[in-house]
Amino acid sequence: MSSPKFATLRYTALRIGLFVASFAVVWVLAYFRIIPLGVGSSNTVWLLLLAIVISAPLSFVLLRKQRDAMSEQIVAKVDRQKERLAANQRMEDGL
């Protein structure tokens, strides 16, 4: 799975997996009342927000390599589109 073709898909899957893992850890901590459960019926929202806050910096550090590969893939695709557009404009100007 080291193909740069699937870099965006790989990064997205890993990011979602990291969020799910963070949510599972937060849920277990709340289940054992190590962290507060929230106020009233806000339990799910509280746990989701806490998982987001935890997973964001973790993904920034742990998924750096995958994020760089995804960025290279996107930049290459944008460059190809720019080249096609410029070639089409040159063709139209030549007519």
PDB file as gemmi writes it, atoms N, CA and C in Angstrom:
CRYST1    1.000    1.000    1.000  90.00  90.00  90.00 P 1                      
ATOM      1  N   MET A   1       0.808  -1.205   0.000  1.00  0.00           N  
ATOM      2  CA  MET A   1       0.000   0.000   0.000  1.00  0.00           C  
ATOM      3  C   MET A   1       0.841   1.255   0.000  1.00  0.00           C  
ATOM      4  N   SER A   2       1.997   1.219  -0.607  1.00  0.00           N  
ATOM      5  CA  SER A   2       2.849   2.397  -0.652  1.00  0.00           C  
ATOM      6  C   SER A   2       2.650   3.183  -1.934  1.00  0.00           C  
ATOM      7  N   SER A   3       1.648   2.838  -2.716  1.00  0.00           N  
ATOM      8  CA  SER A   3       1.374   3.515  -3.973  1.00  0.00           C  
ATOM      9  C   SER A   3       0.898   4.941  -3.707  1.00  0.00           C  
ATOM     10  N   PRO A   4       1.516   5.921  -4.358  1.00  0.00           N  
ATOM     11  CA  PRO A   4       1.067   7.304  -4.161  1.00  0.00           C  
ATOM     12  C   PRO A   4      -0.305   7.554  -4.770  1.00  0.00           C  
ATOM     13  N   LYS A   5      -0.788   6.621  -5.577  1.00  0.00           N  
ATOM     14  CA  LYS A   5      -2.098   6.777  -6.216  1.00  0.00           C  
ATOM     15  C   LYS A   5      -3.218   6.844  -5.182  1.00  0.00           C  
ATOM     16  N   PHE A   6      -3.068   6.128  -4.072  1.00  0.00           N  
ATOM     17  CA  PHE A   6      -4.117   6.072  -3.063  1.00  0.00           C  
ATOM     18  C   PHE A   6      -3.760   6.849  -1.794  1.00  0.00           C  
ATOM     19  N   ALA A   7      -2.921   7.841  -1.911  1.00  0.00           N  
ATOM     20  CA  ALA A   7      -2.454   8.586  -0.733  1.00  0.00           C  
ATOM     21  C   ALA A   7      -3.607   9.298  -0.021  1.00  0.00           C  
ATOM     22  N   THR A   8      -4.519   9.888  -0.769  1.00  0.00           N  
ATOM     23  CA  THR A   8      -5.636  10.604  -0.155  1.00  0.00           C  
ATOM     24  C   THR A   8      -6.565   9.636   0.558  1.00  0.00           C  
ATOM     25  N   LEU A   9      -6.848   8.517  -0.085  1.00  0.00           N  
ATOM     26  CA  LEU A   9      -7.711   7.509   0.527  1.00  0.00           C  
ATOM     27  C   LEU A   9      -7.069   6.941   1.789  1.00  0.00           C  
ATOM     28  N   ARG A  10      -5.780   6.678   1.746  1.00  0.00           N  
ATOM     29  CA  ARG A  10      -5.067   6.135   2.898  1.00  0.00           C  
ATOM     30  C   ARG A  10      -5.080   7.135   4.058  1.00  0.00           C  
ATOM     31  N   TYR A  11      -4.799   8.403   3.776  1.00  0.00           N  
ATOM     32  CA  TYR A  11      -4.786   9.415   4.826  1.00  0.00           C  
ATOM     33  C   TYR A  11      -6.172   9.560   5.455  1.00  0.00           C  
ATOM     34  N   THR A  12      -7.196   9.586   4.608  1.00  0.00           N  
ATOM     35  CA  THR A  12      -8.560   9.736   5.119  1.00  0.00           C  
ATOM     36  C   THR A  12      -8.951   8.550   5.992  1.00  0.00           C  
ATOM     37  N   ALA A  13      -8.626   7.347   5.551  1.00  0.00           N  
ATOM     38  CA  ALA A  13      -8.952   6.157   6.329  1.00  0.00           C  
ATOM     39  C   ALA A  13      -8.209   6.160   7.667  1.00  0.00           C  
ATOM     40  N   LEU A  14      -6.945   6.531   7.656  1.00  0.00           N  
ATOM     41  CA  LEU A  14      -6.180   6.582   8.901  1.00  0.00           C  
ATOM     42  C   LEU A  14      -6.703   7.670   9.833  1.00  0.00           C  
ATOM     43  N   ARG A  15      -7.104   8.786   9.266  1.00  0.00           N  
ATOM     44  CA  ARG A  15      -7.653   9.883  10.080  1.00  0.00           C  
ATOM     45  C   ARG A  15      -8.959   9.462  10.743  1.00  0.00           C  
ATOM     46  N   ILE A  16      -9.821   8.791   9.980  1.00  0.00           N  
ATOM     47  CA  ILE A  16     -11.082   8.301  10.545  1.00  0.00           C  
ATOM     48  C   ILE A  16     -10.800   7.242  11.607  1.00  0.00           C  
ATOM     49  N   GLY A  17      -9.848   6.353  11.328  1.00  0.00           N  
ATOM     50  CA  GLY A  17      -9.494   5.332  12.302  1.00  0.00           C  
ATOM     51  C   GLY A  17      -8.967   5.925  13.594  1.00  0.00           C  
ATOM     52  N   LEU A  18      -8.162   6.965  13.484  1.00  0.00           N  
ATOM     53  CA  LEU A  18      -7.633   7.628  14.676  1.00  0.00           C  
ATOM     54  C   LEU A  18      -8.757   8.284  15.472  1.00  0.00           C  
ATOM     55  N   PHE A  19      -9.725   8.871  14.770  1.00  0.00           N  
ATOM     56  CA  PHE A  19     -10.877   9.469  15.451  1.00  0.00           C  
ATOM     57  C   PHE A  19     -11.697   8.396  16.165  1.00  0.00           C  
ATOM     58  N   VAL A  20     -11.942   7.282  15.492  1.00  0.00           N  
ATOM     59  CA  VAL A  20     -12.722   6.195  16.103  1.00  0.00           C  
ATOM     60  C   VAL A  20     -12.002   5.649  17.333  1.00  0.00           C  
ATOM     61  N   ALA A  21     -10.687   5.489  17.229  1.00  0.00           N  
ATOM     62  CA  ALA A  21      -9.913   5.008  18.381  1.00  0.00           C  
ATOM     63  C   ALA A  21      -9.982   6.015  19.533  1.00  0.00           C  
ATOM     64  N   SER A  22      -9.879   7.290  19.218  1.00  0.00           N  
ATOM     65  CA  SER A  22      -9.976   8.325  20.256  1.00  0.00           C  
ATOM     66  C   SER A  22     -11.359   8.311  20.904  1.00  0.00           C  
ATOM     67  N   PHE A  23     -12.386   8.156  20.077  1.00  0.00           N  
ATOM     68  CA  PHE A  23     -13.751   8.101  20.608  1.00  0.00           C  
ATOM     69  C   PHE A  23     -13.918   6.888  21.525  1.00  0.00           C  
ATOM     70  N   ALA A  24     -13.351   5.749  21.127  1.00  0.00           N  
ATOM     71  CA  ALA A  24     -13.458   4.539  21.952  1.00  0.00           C  
ATOM     72  C   ALA A  24     -12.774   4.751  23.299  1.00  0.00           C  
ATOM     73  N   VAL A  25     -11.595   5.370  23.291  1.00  0.00           N  
ATOM     74  CA  VAL A  25     -10.877   5.629  24.547  1.00  0.00           C  
ATOM     75  C   VAL A  25     -11.679   6.590  25.416  1.00  0.00           C  
ATOM     76  N   VAL A  26     -12.214   7.641  24.827  1.00  0.00           N  
ATOM     77  CA  VAL A  26     -12.998   8.619  25.588  1.00  0.00           C  
ATOM     78  C   VAL A  26     -14.255   7.956  26.147  1.00  0.00           C  
ATOM     79  N   TRP A  27     -14.891   7.109  25.348  1.00  0.00           N  
ATOM     80  CA  TRP A  27     -16.103   6.429  25.803  1.00  0.00           C  
ATOM     81  C   TRP A  27     -15.797   5.524  26.995  1.00  0.00           C  
ATOM     82  N   VAL A  28     -14.700   4.773  26.914  1.00  0.00           N  
ATOM     83  CA  VAL A  28     -14.321   3.890  28.024  1.00  0.00           C  
ATOM     84  C   VAL A  28     -14.018   4.711  29.273  1.00  0.00           C  
ATOM     85  N   LEU A  29     -13.310   5.826  29.106  1.00  0.00           N  
ATOM     86  CA  LEU A  29     -13.014   6.685  30.256  1.00  0.00           C  
ATOM     87  C   LEU A  29     -14.290   7.252  30.870  1.00  0.00           C  
ATOM     88  N   ALA A  30     -15.254   7.614  30.044  1.00  0.00           N  
ATOM     89  CA  ALA A  30     -16.524   8.133  30.552  1.00  0.00           C  
ATOM     90  C   ALA A  30     -17.345   7.011  31.191  1.00  0.00           C  
ATOM     91  N   TYR A  31     -17.279   5.832  30.613  1.00  0.00           N  
ATOM     92  CA  TYR A  31     -18.021   4.686  31.152  1.00  0.00           C  
ATOM     93  C   TYR A  31     -17.566   4.367  32.573  1.00  0.00           C  
ATOM     94  N   PHE A  32     -16.261   4.426  32.797  1.00  0.00           N  
ATOM     95  CA  PHE A  32     -15.735   4.171  34.136  1.00  0.00           C  
ATOM     96  C   PHE A  32     -15.682   5.433  34.989  1.00  0.00           C  
ATOM     97  N   ARG A  33     -16.277   6.494  34.513  1.00  0.00           N  
ATOM     98  CA  ARG A  33     -16.405   7.776  35.213  1.00  0.00           C  
ATOM     99  C   ARG A  33     -15.051   8.374  35.613  1.00  0.00           C  
ATOM    100  N   ILE A  34     -14.066   8.170  34.742  1.00  0.00           N  
ATOM    101  CA  ILE A  34     -12.763   8.792  34.951  1.00  0.00           C  
ATOM    102  C   ILE A  34     -12.813  10.240  34.456  1.00  0.00           C  
ATOM    103  N   ILE A  35     -13.612  10.470  33.417  1.00  0.00           N  
ATOM    104  CA  ILE A  35     -13.869  11.828  32.939  1.00  0.00           C  
ATOM    105  C   ILE A  35     -15.359  12.089  33.084  1.00  0.00           C  
ATOM    106  N   PRO A  36     -15.768  13.359  33.148  1.00  0.00           N  
ATOM    107  CA  PRO A  36     -17.198  13.659  33.304  1.00  0.00           C  
ATOM    108  C   PRO A  36     -18.007  13.175  32.099  1.00  0.00           C  
ATOM    109  N   LEU A  37     -19.245  12.787  32.361  1.00  0.00           N  
ATOM    110  CA  LEU A  37     -20.119  12.292  31.296  1.00  0.00           C  
ATOM    111  C   LEU A  37     -20.760  13.407  30.487  1.00  0.00           C  
ATOM    112  N   GLY A  38     -20.743  14.611  30.964  1.00  0.00           N  
ATOM    113  CA  GLY A  38     -21.410  15.709  30.282  1.00  0.00           C  
ATOM    114  C   GLY A  38     -22.539  16.226  31.145  1.00  0.00           C  
ATOM    115  N   VAL A  39     -23.323  17.122  30.584  1.00  0.00           N  
ATOM    116  CA  VAL A  39     -24.427  17.715  31.330  1.00  0.00           C  
ATOM    117  C   VAL A  39     -25.734  17.270  30.688  1.00  0.00           C  
ATOM    118  N   GLY A  40     -26.575  16.643  31.445  1.00  0.00           N  
ATOM    119  CA  GLY A  40     -27.871  16.203  30.939  1.00  0.00           C  
ATOM    120  C   GLY A  40     -27.734  15.198  29.812  1.00  0.00           C  
ATOM    121  N   SER A  41     -28.342  15.516  28.680  1.00  0.00           N  
ATOM    122  CA  SER A  41     -28.332  14.594  27.539  1.00  0.00           C  
ATOM    123  C   SER A  41     -27.199  14.909  26.555  1.00  0.00           C  
ATOM    124  N   SER A  42     -26.223  15.683  26.980  1.00  0.00           N  
ATOM    125  CA  SER A  42     -25.129  16.074  26.088  1.00  0.00           C  
ATOM    126  C   SER A  42     -23.996  15.056  26.061  1.00  0.00           C  
ATOM    127  N   ASN A  43     -24.219  13.884  26.601  1.00  0.00           N  
ATOM    128  CA  ASN A  43     -23.168  12.888  26.715  1.00  0.00           C  
ATOM    129  C   ASN A  43     -22.517  12.577  25.371  1.00  0.00           C  
ATOM    130  N   THR A  44     -23.300  12.261  24.359  1.00  0.00           N  
ATOM    131  CA  THR A  44     -22.751  11.896  23.052  1.00  0.00           C  
ATOM    132  C   THR A  44     -22.005  13.062  22.412  1.00  0.00           C  
ATOM    133  N   VAL A  45     -22.597  14.242  22.465  1.00  0.00           N  
ATOM    134  CA  VAL A  45     -21.958  15.418  21.875  1.00  0.00           C  
ATOM    135  C   VAL A  45     -20.641  15.713  22.593  1.00  0.00           C  
ATOM    136  N   TRP A  46     -20.648  15.634  23.908  1.00  0.00           N  
ATOM    137  CA  TRP A  46     -19.445  15.865  24.706  1.00  0.00           C  
ATOM    138  C   TRP A  46     -18.348  14.879  24.325  1.00  0.00           C  
ATOM    139  N   LEU A  47     -18.698  13.609  24.206  1.00  0.00           N  
ATOM    140  CA  LEU A  47     -17.713  12.591  23.867  1.00  0.00           C  
ATOM    141  C   LEU A  47     -17.179  12.788  22.449  1.00  0.00           C  
ATOM    142  N   LEU A  48     -18.054  13.145  21.510  1.00  0.00           N  
ATOM    143  CA  LEU A  48     -17.616  13.399  20.129  1.00  0.00           C  
ATOM    144  C   LEU A  48     -16.662  14.590  20.067  1.00  0.00           C  
ATOM    145  N   LEU A  49     -17.015  15.669  20.739  1.00  0.00           N  
ATOM    146  CA  LEU A  49     -16.148  16.851  20.734  1.00  0.00           C  
ATOM    147  C   LEU A  49     -14.804  16.560  21.390  1.00  0.00           C  
ATOM    148  N   LEU A  50     -14.818  15.827  22.473  1.00  0.00           N  
ATOM    149  CA  LEU A  50     -13.574  15.483  23.151  1.00  0.00           C  
ATOM    150  C   LEU A  50     -12.706  14.587  22.266  1.00  0.00           C  
ATOM    151  N   ALA A  51     -13.337  13.652  21.564  1.00  0.00           N  
ATOM    152  CA  ALA A  51     -12.590  12.785  20.644  1.00  0.00           C  
ATOM    153  C   ALA A  51     -11.986  13.593  19.499  1.00  0.00           C  
ATOM    154  N   ILE A  52     -12.698  14.586  19.006  1.00  0.00           N  
ATOM    155  CA  ILE A  52     -12.171  15.444  17.936  1.00  0.00           C  
ATOM    156  C   ILE A  52     -10.963  16.231  18.438  1.00  0.00           C  
ATOM    157  N   VAL A  53     -11.097  16.798  19.637  1.00  0.00           N  
ATOM    158  CA  VAL A  53     -10.006  17.589  20.210  1.00  0.00           C  
ATOM    159  C   VAL A  53      -8.769  16.720  20.450  1.00  0.00           C  
ATOM    160  N   ILE A  54      -8.963  15.477  20.802  1.00  0.00           N  
ATOM    161  CA  ILE A  54      -7.828  14.578  21.046  1.00  0.00           C  
ATOM    162  C   ILE A  54      -7.228  14.079  19.741  1.00  0.00           C  
ATOM    163  N   SER A  55      -8.071  13.711  18.774  1.00  0.00           N  
ATOM    164  CA  SER A  55      -7.563  13.104  17.538  1.00  0.00           C  
ATOM    165  C   SER A  55      -6.892  14.110  16.608  1.00  0.00           C  
ATOM    166  N   ALA A  56      -7.276  15.374  16.663  1.00  0.00           N  
ATOM    167  CA  ALA A  56      -6.700  16.371  15.751  1.00  0.00           C  
ATOM    168  C   ALA A  56      -5.187  16.542  15.945  1.00  0.00           C  
ATOM    169  N   PRO A  57      -4.708  16.828  17.146  1.00  0.00           N  
ATOM    170  CA  PRO A  57      -3.249  16.960  17.288  1.00  0.00           C  
ATOM    171  C   PRO A  57      -2.517  15.636  17.098  1.00  0.00           C  
ATOM    172  N   LEU A  58      -3.164  14.531  17.472  1.00  0.00           N  
ATOM    173  CA  LEU A  58      -2.532  13.228  17.254  1.00  0.00           C  
ATOM    174  C   LEU A  58      -2.337  12.968  15.762  1.00  0.00           C  
ATOM    175  N   SER A  59      -3.344  13.286  14.968  1.00  0.00           N  
ATOM    176  CA  SER A  59      -3.215  13.066  13.523  1.00  0.00           C  
ATOM    177  C   SER A  59      -2.175  14.002  12.927  1.00  0.00           C  
ATOM    178  N   PHE A  60      -2.060  15.207  13.468  1.00  0.00           N  
ATOM    179  CA  PHE A  60      -1.061  16.142  12.971  1.00  0.00           C  
ATOM    180  C   PHE A  60       0.347  15.584  13.155  1.00  0.00           C  
ATOM    181  N   VAL A  61       0.579  14.927  14.270  1.00  0.00           N  
ATOM    182  CA  VAL A  61       1.899  14.371  14.561  1.00  0.00           C  
ATOM    183  C   VAL A  61       2.087  12.991  13.936  1.00  0.00           C  
ATOM    184  N   LEU A  62       1.116  12.102  14.125  1.00  0.00           N  
ATOM    185  CA  LEU A  62       1.279  10.707  13.727  1.00  0.00           C  
ATOM    186  C   LEU A  62       1.109  10.467  12.223  1.00  0.00           C  
ATOM    187  N   LEU A  63       0.346  11.316  11.552  1.00  0.00           N  
ATOM    188  CA  LEU A  63       0.050  11.089  10.132  1.00  0.00           C  
ATOM    189  C   LEU A  63       0.779  12.067   9.215  1.00  0.00           C  
ATOM    190  N   ARG A  64       1.886  12.607   9.662  1.00  0.00           N  
ATOM    191  CA  ARG A  64       2.635  13.590   8.877  1.00  0.00           C  
ATOM    192  C   ARG A  64       3.078  13.025   7.528  1.00  0.00           C  
ATOM    193  N   LYS A  65       3.608  11.825   7.543  1.00  0.00           N  
ATOM    194  CA  LYS A  65       4.105  11.202   6.309  1.00  0.00           C  
ATOM    195  C   LYS A  65       2.963  10.994   5.307  1.00  0.00           C  
ATOM    196  N   GLN A  66       1.820  10.510   5.796  1.00  0.00           N  
ATOM    197  CA  GLN A  66       0.683  10.280   4.914  1.00  0.00           C  
ATOM    198  C   GLN A  66       0.106  11.601   4.405  1.00  0.00           C  
ATOM    199  N   ARG A  67       0.111  12.629   5.252  1.00  0.00           N  
ATOM    200  CA  ARG A  67      -0.401  13.936   4.840  1.00  0.00           C  
ATOM    201  C   ARG A  67       0.490  14.548   3.760  1.00  0.00           C  
ATOM    202  N   ASP A  68       1.811  14.386   3.901  1.00  0.00           N  
ATOM    203  CA  ASP A  68       2.730  14.887   2.882  1.00  0.00           C  
ATOM    204  C   ASP A  68       2.540  14.155   1.553  1.00  0.00           C  
ATOM    205  N   ALA A  69       2.347  12.840   1.611  1.00  0.00           N  
ATOM    206  CA  ALA A  69       2.115  12.070   0.383  1.00  0.00           C  
ATOM    207  C   ALA A  69       0.812  12.503  -0.277  1.00  0.00           C  
ATOM    208  N   MET A  70      -0.220  12.758   0.519  1.00  0.00           N  
ATOM    209  CA  MET A  70      -1.499  13.214  -0.026  1.00  0.00           C  
ATOM    210  C   MET A  70      -1.330  14.585  -0.667  1.00  0.00           C  
ATOM    211  N   SER A  71      -0.584  15.453  -0.023  1.00  0.00           N  
ATOM    212  CA  SER A  71      -0.349  16.788  -0.557  1.00  0.00           C  
ATOM    213  C   SER A  71       0.371  16.722  -1.902  1.00  0.00           C  
ATOM    214  N   GLU A  72       1.375  15.849  -1.996  1.00  0.00           N  
ATOM    215  CA  GLU A  72       2.084  15.687  -3.265  1.00  0.00           C  
ATOM    216  C   GLU A  72       1.151  15.180  -4.361  1.00  0.00           C  
ATOM    217  N   GLN A  73       0.262  14.266  -4.006  1.00  0.00           N  
ATOM    218  CA  GLN A  73      -0.690  13.736  -4.973  1.00  0.00           C  
ATOM    219  C   GLN A  73      -1.624  14.836  -5.469  1.00  0.00           C  
ATOM    220  N   ILE A  74      -2.106  15.660  -4.574  1.00  0.00           N  
ATOM    221  CA  ILE A  74      -3.030  16.730  -4.956  1.00  0.00           C  
ATOM    222  C   ILE A  74      -2.317  17.780  -5.795  1.00  0.00           C  
ATOM    223  N   VAL A  75      -1.099  18.147  -5.414  1.00  0.00           N  
ATOM    224  CA  VAL A  75      -0.334  19.141  -6.173  1.00  0.00           C  
ATOM    225  C   VAL A  75      -0.066  18.633  -7.588  1.00  0.00           C  
ATOM    226  N   ALA A  76       0.279  17.357  -7.728  1.00  0.00           N  
ATOM    227  CA  ALA A  76       0.531  16.792  -9.059  1.00  0.00           C  
ATOM    228  C   ALA A  76      -0.725  16.843  -9.913  1.00  0.00           C  
ATOM    229  N   LYS A  77      -1.869  16.539  -9.319  1.00  0.00           N  
ATOM    230  CA  LYS A  77      -3.128  16.562 -10.071  1.00  0.00           C  
ATOM    231  C   LYS A  77      -3.482  17.989 -10.504  1.00  0.00           C  
ATOM    232  N   VAL A  78      -3.275  18.943  -9.608  1.00  0.00           N  
ATOM    233  CA  VAL A  78      -3.563  20.347  -9.949  1.00  0.00           C  
ATOM    234  C   VAL A  78      -2.622  20.825 -11.048  1.00  0.00           C  
ATOM    235  N   ASP A  79      -1.352  20.450 -10.971  1.00  0.00           N  
ATOM    236  CA  ASP A  79      -0.392  20.840 -12.013  1.00  0.00           C  
ATOM    237  C   ASP A  79      -0.783  20.265 -13.374  1.00  0.00           C  
ATOM    238  N   ARG A  80      -1.235  19.012 -13.398  1.00  0.00           N  
ATOM    239  CA  ARG A  80      -1.676  18.410 -14.665  1.00  0.00           C  
ATOM    240  C   ARG A  80      -2.883  19.154 -15.231  1.00  0.00           C  
ATOM    241  N   GLN A  81      -3.800  19.539 -14.375  1.00  0.00           N  
ATOM    242  CA  GLN A  81      -4.982  20.283 -14.834  1.00  0.00           C  
ATOM    243  C   GLN A  81      -4.585  21.657 -15.376  1.00  0.00           C  
ATOM    244  N   LYS A  82      -3.641  22.313 -14.714  1.00  0.00           N  
ATOM    245  CA  LYS A  82      -3.169  23.613 -15.193  1.00  0.00           C  
ATOM    246  C   LYS A  82      -2.503  23.478 -16.561  1.00  0.00           C  
ATOM    247  N   GLU A  83      -1.706  22.419 -16.740  1.00  0.00           N  
ATOM    248  CA  GLU A  83      -1.049  22.191 -18.025  1.00  0.00           C  
ATOM    249  C   GLU A  83      -2.071  21.945 -19.126  1.00  0.00           C  
ATOM    250  N   ARG A  84      -3.109  21.161 -18.833  1.00  0.00           N  
ATOM    251  CA  ARG A  84      -4.167  20.917 -19.826  1.00  0.00           C  
ATOM    252  C   ARG A  84      -4.891  22.204 -20.189  1.00  0.00           C  
ATOM    253  N   LEU A  85      -5.190  23.009 -19.186  1.00  0.00           N  
ATOM    254  CA  LEU A  85      -5.877  24.265 -19.431  1.00  0.00           C  
ATOM    255  C   LEU A  85      -5.010  25.194 -20.286  1.00  0.00           C  
ATOM    256  N   ALA A  86      -3.723  25.273 -19.965  1.00  0.00           N  
ATOM    257  CA  ALA A  86      -2.830  26.128 -20.740  1.00  0.00           C  
ATOM    258  C   ALA A  86      -2.706  25.613 -22.176  1.00  0.00           C  
ATOM    259  N   ALA A  87      -2.642  24.295 -22.371  1.00  0.00           N  
ATOM    260  CA  ALA A  87      -2.559  23.727 -23.711  1.00  0.00           C  
ATOM    261  C   ALA A  87      -3.838  24.029 -24.483  1.00  0.00           C  
ATOM    262  N   ASN A  88      -4.990  23.931 -23.859  1.00  0.00           N  
ATOM    263  CA  ASN A  88      -6.252  24.256 -24.532  1.00  0.00           C  
ATOM    264  C   ASN A  88      -6.320  25.735 -24.912  1.00  0.00           C  
ATOM    265  N   GLN A  89      -5.832  26.592 -24.034  1.00  0.00           N  
ATOM    266  CA  GLN A  89      -5.841  28.022 -24.336  1.00  0.00           C  
ATOM    267  C   GLN A  89      -4.892  28.343 -25.490  1.00  0.00           C  
ATOM    268  N   ARG A  90      -3.725  27.682 -25.543  1.00  0.00           N  
ATOM    269  CA  ARG A  90      -2.793  27.887 -26.655  1.00  0.00           C  
ATOM    270  C   ARG A  90      -3.407  27.403 -27.966  1.00  0.00           C  
ATOM    271  N   MET A  91      -4.141  26.290 -27.900  1.00  0.00           N  
ATOM    272  CA  MET A  91      -4.760  25.746 -29.104  1.00  0.00           C  
ATOM    273  C   MET A  91      -5.825  26.706 -29.610  1.00  0.00           C  
ATOM    274  N   GLU A  92      -6.617  27.276 -28.715  1.00  0.00           N  
ATOM    275  CA  GLU A  92      -7.659  28.220 -29.119  1.00  0.00           C  
ATOM    276  C   GLU A  92      -7.053  29.503 -29.673  1.00  0.00           C  
ATOM    277  N   ASP A  93      -5.953  29.956 -29.081  1.00  0.00           N  
ATOM    278  CA  ASP A  93      -5.310  31.177 -29.547  1.00  0.00           C  
ATOM    279  C   ASP A  93      -4.678  30.973 -30.913  1.00  0.00           C  
ATOM    280  N   GLY A  94      -4.268  29.748 -31.197  1.00  0.00           N  
ATOM    281  CA  GLY A  94      -3.625  29.440 -32.482  1.00  0.00           C  
ATOM    282  C   GLY A  94      -4.613  29.369 -33.633  1.00  0.00           C  
ATOM    283  N   LEU A  95      -5.894  29.191 -33.342  1.00  0.00           N  
ATOM    284  CA  LEU A  95      -6.906  29.089 -34.406  1.00  0.00           C  
ATOM    285  C   LEU A  95      -7.310  30.408 -34.868  1.00  0.00           C  
TER     286      LEU A  95                                                      
END                                                                             
